[in-house]
């Protein structure tokens, strides 16, 4: 099915999201093409002795797990010899960020339609809906929200990890969601919410209408 038109218009915050996302994709692509560059860059920060070992572990992890950030948990051996799954701290951080994002959208007048909506091609973090004025008249808008959370001050901001591939997958997920839920006559919007937990009080950055139905940043 064809997705409806996207509500919203571009602004400078989205230009920042575009620059960060494309920059991150370019950096990782260059490291994959030339691992020696990765080792050299690490050496400048942590020293020549440790950098090759850390780089090897980095690439081994990607080969084993596919995409970064999707490790469900590590297997550990308990004292009795039985295996258990240790809690995935990254996942816990993600859940906390999604709670914060959902509360934020509710405060903005949105109703939560779904959370962690899972399909075989991926997951939608948050779906919200509200009636709002679009081009001078009241219409229902459905927002598909990607939530990115980080708790470390180092590195790029969380929104930088919303790559083009991720945006394309979210567009496909949105179309399937609307078809299965029989949602009609709404405007659809793709938002990104970045939650920074590195400070005492969480920092929320909202990118409304961050990208369009072609997965291009607006």
N, C-alpha and C positions, 0 to 999 in steps of 0.2 A: 504494500500500500504506500501511497505517497504521503509524506508527513505534511501537516499544515504549515502555513507561513509562520515565521518566527516573529514574536513581538520584541520590541526594544530597539535601541539604537546604540552605535558605538560611542565610547568615550575614552579618555586618556588612560584610565585604569586598565582597560582591556588591551590597549597598546602595550602596556607594561607586561601584562600576562603573555601576550604574543611574543615579545622579545625574550622573556625568560624561558618560555616553553621551547622555542626554536633553538635558543642558545644551548639549553640542556640536551636536546636531541643531537645537536651537532657535536657537542663534547663527547658524549657516549659513543657516537658513531666513529669519531676519530680514534678513540681508544680501542675500539674493536678492530679497526683496520690496522692499527699500529700499537700493539701492547707495550712496545719499548718506550713509547711516549708516556704512557701511563706510569711506568716504573720511574722514568726520569722526573716526572712531575711529583710523584710521591717522595722521591729522594730529597727534593728541595724542602719538603715539609717535615718528614720523619726520619731522614737519614738513609744513607745508601745500604746499610746492612739489613734493615727491616723491610724496605720497600719491595724487593723482589718476592719475598715470602707473602707479604700482604697482597700484592698484585696477583700472585698465583691463586691464593685463596679466593679473591674476588671473582676471577674468571671461572674457577671451579664451581663456585656457588651459582653463578649464572647458568652454567651448562647443566647443573643438576636440577635447578629449580625453575628454569625458564626465565620468567620476568621477575625483577626485583620486587620485594614487598609482598609476595604471595606465599611465603612459607607458613604453613599451618601450625607448626610446632616441631620441636626436636624430640627424638626418642631418647629416653634416658633409662638406665637400669636402676631399679630401686634396691634397697638393702637386701630384700628377700630374693632378688634375682628376676622379678617380674618387670616388664617394660611398662612405662607410663608415658603419657604425652605431657611435657612441661607446658605451662601456660605460655601462649604467644604474646609477649609484651607489646609487640607492634600492633597486633590485632586489638588488644585492650585500649591502646592509645587511639586507634581508629574509631572504636566504638564510642569512646568519650568525646572525640571530636564530632561524631555524628549526632550525639545527644545535644551538644552545645549548638550545632547548626540547626537542628530541628527546633529547639527552643527559640533560637534567634528568628527563624522564619515565622513561627507562631506569633511572636511579638510584633512582627511586621504585618500581621493580619492574614497570614496564609493558614489554610487547613491542611494537615498532614493526610495524604491519601495512602501512601505506602512508604515503608522503610525496608532497606536491605532486600529489595525485590530481586529474586534470583532466577536466572534462566541458564540454559546450558552454554550460552555465549558470554555470560557475564552477570554483573549485578548493578542495579541502580541503588545508590546510597539513600536517596530521599526523593519522594515525589510529593509536591504540594500544589494546592489549587486555591485561587481566590478570584473574586469578581473585581475588575478594575477598569479604569477608563483607558481605552485604546483608540487612538485617532478620533477622539471626540465622542465616543459612545461606550456604554458599559458592556463588557464582554468577559467571559470566563477565560482565565489563563492558567495553563498547567505548566509548572516549572519542574524540569528534570534537573536535580541538583547533585553535582559531584562534590564530595567533601574530601579535602586533603588536610591531614593533620601532621604536625611535627612537634617534638618536644626538645629538640637540640637547636641551639642558636647557630651552629655552624652550617655551612652549605646554603644552597638556594632556598627561597621561600617555598612553602608546600605547593602553591599553585603552579610552580614551574614543572611539576611532574605530570601535568595533564597534557600528554603528548597528542599528536595528530591521530595516532592509532587508537588511543583511548577515546578521543572525541568521536571518531567514526563508530566505534563500538557502542557508545552511548546513544548515538542517533539510531542505530539499529535496534537497540534495546527499547528505546522510547516508542518506536513504531510497533514493535511486538506487544509492548505493554498496553498501548492504546487499543490495539486490535483485540486483545484478549479481554480487556475490561470494557470493551464496547463504548469507548469514550469518543464522542463526536462534538462538533461545533465548539471547539475550544482553540485558542491560540496556544502554541507550545513554545516554551522558552528553555534554553539550556543555561543553567547557572553554575558557577563554581564558587564554593565557599572554602577559604583557607583558614584553618584554626591553628594558631601558634600557642603551644603550651609551655614555651621556654621561659615565660615570665610568670610572676606570681598570679596575675589575673590573665586569663586567656585572651588573646587578641584575635578578633574575627575580621576578616577581609572578605567582602561580598562582591562578586563580579556578576551582576545580573545580565542575562543575555550575552554571556561570554563568547559563545560561538553559535553558528547557524546550522541549518539542516545539512549543509555540505561539509560540516566539521571544520569550517574555516573560522578563525578568530575574527570577531566583529570589531 
